[in-house]
């Protein structure tokens, strides 16, 4: 876990960065929607979007809009997504390959397990005093955001949806899916035995984000 005063991996200050972050966290949007979210004029967003499109960071698609002109919906390109850091990606993949070559898949699993134990201890300590599920999720979102996951949560049915809009270890996870399995188990452990956790969106499966449904364990067993 990062130190309490650690700076987040992505801190948008410039107008263009704020637009990129909005598209990253909210998905594809029209210019009026972006302007409303950021509290700026449509023309200001339009000017920034032209620059971002010229840099290859965003592109648009036309969607039918009743009898009027089609609506332009903007989204991040692959280059736009790469503006959000994947921590030490190249070196990490090289290290994973080296570990598997020298120690085999079992050795890689042991390393992932050790990482999971360290994270579990840190996350569990951060949960102290958080009695409700909402309070625990708030603590978890804070931790994960400091680590670069741009995490948030929202009510959904009888539970919550925990969302990670970015994966700072995506390249490593692509090289070794054990990281994703490990983190799912980690969430189950630190959020408590009274809830169940299931991944419903996955960046590695082509989704824009990773999302987890958090619901009462009794409800999950009944289903």
C-alpha positions in Angstrom: 0.0 0.0 0.0 1.2 3.5 -0.8 2.1 5.8 2.0 -0.8 8.0 3.3 0.7 11.1 1.8 1.6 9.5 -1.5 0.5 11.4 -4.6 -1.9 9.7 -7.0 -0.4 8.3 -10.2 -2.5 10.7 -12.3 -3.5 14.1 -11.1 -5.2 16.1 -13.9 -4.5 19.9 -13.8 -4.6 21.1 -17.4 -7.9 21.3 -19.3 -6.9 18.6 -21.7 -5.9 16.2 -18.8 -9.3 16.9 -17.2 -11.1 15.9 -20.4 -9.0 12.7 -20.7 -9.7 11.8 -17.1 -13.4 12.4 -17.6 -13.5 10.1 -20.6 -11.5 7.5 -18.7 -13.8 7.5 -15.7 -17.1 8.1 -17.4 -16.7 6.4 -20.7 -17.7 7.8 -24.1 -19.5 11.2 -23.9 -20.7 14.0 -26.0 -19.1 17.5 -25.8 -22.1 19.1 -24.0 -21.9 16.3 -21.3 -18.2 16.8 -20.8 -18.7 20.6 -20.5 -21.4 20.0 -17.8 -19.3 17.6 -15.8 -16.3 20.0 -15.9 -18.3 23.1 -15.4 -16.9 24.8 -18.5 -18.3 26.0 -21.8 -19.1 23.8 -24.7 -16.8 25.9 -26.9 -13.9 25.4 -24.4 -14.3 21.7 -24.6 -14.7 21.7 -28.3 -11.3 23.6 -28.7 -9.5 21.1 -26.4 -11.1 18.1 -28.2 -9.8 19.3 -31.5 -6.3 19.4 -30.1 -6.7 16.0 -28.5 -8.0 14.5 -31.7 -5.1 15.9 -33.6 -2.7 14.2 -31.1 -4.5 10.9 -31.7 -5.7 10.7 -28.1 -9.5 10.8 -28.7 -11.8 10.0 -31.6 -15.6 10.3 -32.2 -18.4 8.3 -33.6 -21.8 9.5 -34.8 -24.9 8.2 -33.2 -28.5 8.8 -34.4 -30.3 11.4 -32.4 -34.0 11.4 -33.4 -34.8 13.6 -36.4 -31.9 16.0 -35.8 -28.3 15.7 -36.7 -26.3 12.7 -35.4 -24.7 13.2 -32.0 -20.9 13.1 -31.9 -19.7 10.8 -29.0 -16.1 11.0 -28.0 -13.9 8.3 -26.5 -10.3 7.6 -25.7 -8.2 5.9 -28.3 -5.5 3.3 -27.5 -3.0 6.2 -27.3 -5.3 8.0 -24.9 -5.6 5.1 -22.6 -1.8 4.9 -22.5 -1.6 8.4 -21.1 -2.6 6.7 -17.8 0.4 5.0 -16.4 1.0 1.2 -16.3 3.7 1.1 -13.6 7.1 0.0 -14.8 5.3 -2.1 -17.5 8.2 -3.3 -19.6 10.5 -4.1 -16.7 7.6 -6.0 -15.0 6.9 -8.2 -18.0 10.6 -9.0 -18.3 10.7 -10.0 -14.6 7.6 -12.1 -14.9 9.1 -13.9 -17.9 12.4 -14.4 -16.1 10.7 -15.8 -12.9 8.6 -18.3 -15.0 11.6 -19.4 -16.9 13.8 -20.0 -13.9 11.2 -21.1 -11.2 8.3 -22.3 -13.4 4.6 -21.3 -13.0 4.6 -22.5 -9.4 7.3 -20.1 -8.5 5.3 -17.3 -10.1 2.3 -18.3 -8.1 4.3 -18.3 -4.9 5.4 -14.7 -5.6 1.9 -13.6 -6.3 0.8 -15.2 -3.1 3.4 -13.4 -1.1 2.4 -10.1 -2.7 -1.2 -10.9 -1.8 -0.3 -11.5 1.9 1.5 -8.2 2.2 -1.4 -6.3 0.6 -4.0 -8.2 2.7 -2.2 -7.1 5.9 -2.1 -3.5 4.8 -5.7 -3.4 3.6 -6.9 -5.1 6.7 -5.2 -2.6 8.9 -6.8 0.2 6.9 -10.3 -1.3 7.5 -10.1 -1.0 11.3 -13.0 1.0 12.7 -15.0 0.8 9.4 -18.1 -1.0 10.6 -20.4 -0.7 7.6 -19.9 -2.1 4.2 -20.0 1.4 2.7 -17.3 2.5 5.1 -15.1 -0.4 4.1 -15.6 0.2 0.5 -14.7 3.9 1.0 -11.5 2.8 2.6 -10.8 0.4 -0.1 -11.5 3.0 -2.8 -9.0 5.4 -1.1 -6.3 2.7 -1.0 -6.8 1.6 -4.5 -6.9 5.2 -5.9 -3.6 6.0 -4.2 -2.2 2.9 -6.0 -3.4 4.3 -9.3 -6.6 2.4 -9.9 -8.9 5.5 -10.0 -11.4 3.6 -7.8 -14.9 4.5 -6.8 -18.1 2.7 -5.7 -21.8 3.3 -6.0 -25.0 1.6 -4.7 -26.5 -1.1 -6.8 -29.5 -3.1 -5.7 -29.0 -4.5 -2.2 -25.2 -4.0 -2.5 -22.7 -1.9 -4.3 -20.7 -1.8 -7.5 -17.0 -1.2 -6.9 -15.3 0.3 -10.0 -11.7 0.6 -11.0 -11.4 3.0 -14.0 -7.7 2.3 -14.6 -5.3 -0.6 -14.1 -1.8 0.5 -13.4 -0.5 -3.1 -13.6 -2.5 -4.0 -16.8 0.6 -5.1 -18.8 1.7 -7.3 -15.9 -1.8 -8.8 -15.6 -1.8 -9.5 -19.3 1.5 -11.4 -18.9 0.2 -13.3 -15.8 -3.5 -13.5 -15.1 -2.7 -14.7 -11.6 -2.6 -11.1 -10.5 -6.3 -10.7 -11.3 -7.3 -13.8 -9.5 -5.2 -12.7 -6.5 -6.9 -9.3 -6.3 -10.4 -10.8 -6.5 -9.5 -13.1 -3.5 -8.0 -10.1 -1.7 -11.2 -8.1 -2.0 -13.2 -11.0 -0.6 -10.9 -11.4 2.3 -10.7 -7.7 3.4 -14.4 -6.8 2.9 -15.5 -9.4 5.3 -17.3 -12.8 5.4 -20.7 -11.1 5.3 -20.4 -10.1 1.6 -19.6 -11.8 -1.6 -17.6 -10.3 -4.5 -17.9 -11.1 -8.2 -16.1 -9.4 -11.1 -18.7 -8.2 -13.6 -16.4 -6.2 -15.9 -12.8 -6.9 -16.8 -10.3 -4.7 -18.7 -8.5 -7.8 -19.9 -11.7 -9.1 -21.4 -12.1 -5.9 -23.4 -14.1 -3.8 -21.0 -13.4 -0.1 -20.4 -12.9 -0.7 -16.6 -12.9 -3.4 -14.0 -16.0 -3.6 -11.9 -17.0 -5.8 -9.0 -20.5 -6.5 -7.6 -20.5 -6.5 -3.8 -23.6 -8.0 -2.2 -24.7 -9.7 1.0 -23.4 -13.2 1.1 -26.8 -14.6 2.2 -28.4 -13.1 -0.9 -25.7 -14.7 -3.1 -26.2 -18.1 -1.5 -30.0 -17.9 -2.0 -29.5 -17.1 -5.7 
